[in-house]
Amino acid sequence: MTNSGALNELVERTVEGMGYEFVDCERLARGLIRATIDTTAEGGISLEDCERVSDQLSHLFTVEDIPYERLEVSSPGVERPLKRARDWDRFTGELAYVELFAPLKAEGFPEAGRRKLEGRILGIEGESGAEQITFDYFEVDIARTPGMAAMRSRRKKTPVADPVRVVFPLSDVDHANLLAELNFKG
């Protein structure tokens, strides 16, 4: 049986060898393996891209004798997870949601600090394994559903507080993903 680290490495090598960006690979209940892929090309990942990678991984799993019941290959979606330093670098300037392992103390935060942050990625610097993320924390006011968009258009505009600039190590991030700014007006 292949452990999850070895499976991730095998899938990553295969996906990137095909010219796609590896985002994640998960081994889930009932024999499901879910691989998430992306591309920097205009238009993103298509159904044909997912089928192509799925076919290749199916052959690979047969050759490598990796047990599974179902294989799912998909794009990361509009709220793409941020897992590696290269993700943070690629999406500098974008809105993101971040959960840290422990509360971050910074001027402008309550005394106990904050563990969950929304704001804008300003950059990432540092040597591999010691990367530091610079992030502007503020209350992100975006509509995530059509209902929220309708309510947002009816309410009074409130002044936006100045962002709180924070810096934290990439290793302190438990979970992070992009926040999509969707247009529900069509």
NORKALIN-V573509 format. One line per field, one symbol per residue. burial: + if it has 9 or more other ideal C-beta (glycine too) atoms within 8 Angstrom, else -. Layout:
burial->???
This chain:
burial->------++-+++-+++-+-++++++------++++++++-----+---++++++-+++-++----+-+--+-++++--++++--+-+++-++-+++++++---+-+--+---+++-++++++++------++++++++-+-++----++--+----------++++-+-+-++--++++-------
